Amino acid sequence: MSTQSIPTDQELAAASTALNHLTDELNRLLFGQEELVEMVVTGLLAGGHLLLEGLPGLGKTELVKGLSRAIGMPSKRVQFTPDLLPGDITGNPVLQERDGHRVFVFQPGPLFASLVLADEINRASPKTQSALLEAMQEGQVTVLGETHTLPRPFHVLATQNPIELEGTYPLPEAQHDRFLFKLEVGRGGAGTLEKIVLHRELGAVPEVRQVLTTAEWLGHITLTRRLYLPPVVANYIARIVDATHPGVAKASEGVRFGASPRAALSLAAASKARALLHGRPNASFEDVRFLAPAVLRHRILLDYQARVEGRTTATVIRALLEEIPADEQNLPRTLQPATRP
Amino acid sequence: MTGHGLTWRNLARRTRRVTNFGWWLHGLGGPLVLVSLLAACGALWWRRLDPAAVALWMWPSVAIIVVGCGIWSWCRQRRHFITEQAAMVVLEVGYHLHNALTTASADRGPWPVPPPYPPPVRKWHWPNTLVPPFVAAALMVAGLLIPVPAPAVATMAEEPPAWKTMEEDLRQMVDKKVVDPKSAEETRKAIEQLRAGGKDEWYKHATLEATDRLQKKHQDSMRAMERELRRAGENAAPLGANAPALGPAQKARHEEQLQRALDGLRTAGLEPNAALKQQLEKLDPEQLGQLNRMQLDEMLDGLRQAAEALREQRQAEKKPGEGEEGEDGEGNGEGDGEGDPEEPRNGRGGPARGPGEGGNPLGQQGEELKAGGPKALQTRDFYQARPGDLLELKNSEHDVDPVSPGQQSGGGTESRGGGGAAWQDSLHPREQEALKKIFE
């Protein structure tokens, strides 16, 4: 539990207003993706890294670029390919002549940005993926034994294509666990397409206003950590994460490996971020339920039988949320829940 | 704490009370029904044994059952009881408050504004709540109010009276020095054996049958002993006093009768007392003539007193109005000698004797029945008593079939169902039922 000071109502209201401006701006950029925008802002506010999975052309790159401009944070984009080397993303020492001497001078790679878009991350070799792993986890890179700290804040938004898996290197479980959310980017309906056709032009860069400064963004991240996580919500998070393991809950049937404690921490942090987005001083059961699929879906590994039967992590999580009640719903026969007011 | 906070806390307390009470009732229902069922069965059984005790212990027992089940339910369901904090979580989930109550109670946020008329988040499931207590109450009331007939065996706590009567007979006859104590011991042992069968067996058909047989044997023994004592006295007297006056044939007849009487006393079933036996040994027909008058009278007095004691004992044993049961051949023969119209006794005389009178061939005449006088019945079995039960004796004629069955082929005789007719016609319905069970 945080021992920092309690956020005031004014702080909460101001932060909520600013963050709503941010989401509004991003929603003007990306039509029909309100939930995706909210999840992205929530994830970044919780200080996490996001994995976006979706087909090409759905606006993933555009979202990251727009976010960079709206927050005023420097961003870099790396297109991952099989021949991409770790040094290509972390940076390389370059031999330079200074004062008559030749010395190696570290030339920072694209990771040295507050917002990094790792496009098609599953096309890079495991070696390069591991270099990214250290950067995401430690906030630093080590080149030739020399450690270089990455800028704060540091967020990685990686994308991957769910099709054309030939010649790709699927991310290992350990690397999946580093991502706070795995978000599935879907396409909008005809109405969304109509808006896109009407308001966008091919090749033109849409205009995005800056609504926050980097300092304000960092202030919001700090404020998020000061929000209250009630013990009952923490208990709910613990029960849900524990229930992902095989044999604990009926819904976890077919699960081979459940979520890690990092998943519980991620869910707690994300819940507080969403609470701030909605101007509340505390995380709630509703936040946990809303965010659980994004936090858990890439941290649960199903066994072969379950996959053959067509079960997915999404169905498992949905069943878990139905099976694990937030409050004490175990009622005696003599009582029944009244109609919810 | 603000007013909102107080309102929410009151709501939480109410929710906690309702929920915990619901859990307590949930745990109470099953055991209460089960215990009530057992208690009802127990009450029915107990009421058969001691209705007064059930009436005394009825309400304390019901209270103990309810309190006991309540304590048991509380102990068992306590693990489900919720705290006020948990009730607050129930409220914030029910009212979609995003855990604002928990946060406010931890002083990490403001209390939300309560609705003006907050609806409850839990409501009673009336069928599940009310049915078990009603069923339990119905069972207990049924156990206490269903009429229970007292079983015949259970109400007859006293042993059959015939046993005491026989024991009293034996005791008195031993006290009067008529019967040898060792010979009385055999009958006593038989009675003890029947008594040892237990209260449940005392009024079973087999026991009653055995009692009847034992009583009949006892009475036969007494009657035979009395008869032989009288015969010995009657035949000893002429041989002692009038021996010289008797003819040889008469003397031989008396001697023969005396010898028969002595033999009969040996096989009567009850042995005479040692003193009486000593006197009887002196009754040697050949030696009687040598006794003087005083010795003979003394001996005859002893025999008469013994016979009288036996007669009185039999008289006392008989119920009022019950005639003495005749014995085969007893008093049914012709008397010896000439009849004496003045004195109704066995005749004496030789071959030219007149028709004798064999005493009362049907036994001693019983007392008059006093028919026609209704008499109120008194009973200790209040469960079977009905107001106005009266006993009235009436004189009636035997229903004799005037039509002769006539001769039948094969020597067979017409019969109404053989032995079955005897118990079907003469036994009490409850005895008939008991016999049916035996033959089933």
Chai-1 contact restraints between the chains, C-beta under 6 A:
chainA,res_idxA,chainB,res_idxB,connection_type,confidence,min_distance_angstrom,max_distance_angstrom,comment,restraint_id
A,I6,B,R108,contact,1.0,0.0,6.0,A-B,restraint_1
A,Y228,B,T103,contact,1.0,0.0,6.0,A-B,restraint_2
A,Y228,B,R108,contact,1.0,0.0,6.0,A-B,restraint_3
A,P230,B,N99,contact,1.0,0.0,6.0,A-B,restraint_4
A,P230,B,T102,contact,1.0,0.0,6.0,A-B,restraint_5
A,P230,B,T103,contact,1.0,0.0,6.0,A-B,restraint_6
A,V232,B,V89,contact,1.0,0.0,6.0,A-B,restraint_7
A,V232,B,T102,contact,1.0,0.0,6.0,A-B,restraint_8
A,V233,B,N99,contact,1.0,0.0,6.0,A-B,restraint_9
A,R280,B,H98,contact,1.0,0.0,6.0,A-B,restraint_10
A,P281,B,G109,contact,1.0,0.0,6.0,A-B,restraint_11
A,N282,B,N99,contact,1.0,0.0,6.0,A-B,restraint_12
A,N282,B,T103,contact,1.0,0.0,6.0,A-B,restraint_13
A,N282,B,G109,contact,1.0,0.0,6.0,A-B,restraint_14
A,S284,B,H98,contact,1.0,0.0,6.0,A-B,restraint_15
A,S284,B,N99,contact,1.0,0.0,6.0,A-B,restraint_16
A,E286,B,H98,contact,1.0,0.0,6.0,A-B,restraint_17
A,A326,B,V93,contact,1.0,0.0,6.0,A-B,restraint_18
A,D327,B,V89,contact,1.0,0.0,6.0,A-B,restraint_19
A,D327,B,V90,contact,1.0,0.0,6.0,A-B,restraint_20
A,D327,B,V93,contact,1.0,0.0,6.0,A-B,restraint_21
A,E328,B,I82,contact,1.0,0.0,6.0,A-B,restraint_22
A,E328,B,A86,contact,1.0,0.0,6.0,A-B,restraint_23
A,P332,B,G22,contact,1.0,0.0,6.0,A-B,restraint_24
A,P332,B,W23,contact,1.0,0.0,6.0,A-B,restraint_25
A,P332,B,H26,contact,1.0,0.0,6.0,A-B,restraint_26
A,R333,B,H26,contact,1.0,0.0,6.0,A-B,restraint_27
A,R333,B,N128,contact,1.0,0.0,6.0,A-B,restraint_28
A,T334,B,G22,contact,1.0,0.0,6.0,A-B,restraint_29
A,T334,B,L25,contact,1.0,0.0,6.0,A-B,restraint_30
A,T334,B,H26,contact,1.0,0.0,6.0,A-B,restraint_31
A,T334,B,H125,contact,1.0,0.0,6.0,A-B,restraint_32
A,T334,B,N128,contact,1.0,0.0,6.0,A-B,restraint_33
A,T334,B,T129,contact,1.0,0.0,6.0,A-B,restraint_34
A,L335,B,G22,contact,1.0,0.0,6.0,A-B,restraint_35
A,L335,B,R122,contact,1.0,0.0,6.0,A-B,restraint_36
A,Q336,B,K123,contact,1.0,0.0,6.0,A-B,restraint_37
A,Q336,B,H125,contact,1.0,0.0,6.0,A-B,restraint_38
A,A338,B,P120,contact,1.0,0.0,6.0,A-B,restraint_39
A,A338,B,V121,contact,1.0,0.0,6.0,A-B,restraint_40
A,A338,B,K123,contact,1.0,0.0,6.0,A-B,restraint_41
A,R340,B,G94,contact,1.0,0.0,6.0,A-B,restraint_42
A,P341,B,Y95,contact,1.0,0.0,6.0,A-B,restraint_43
A,P341,B,P119,contact,1.0,0.0,6.0,A-B,restraint_44
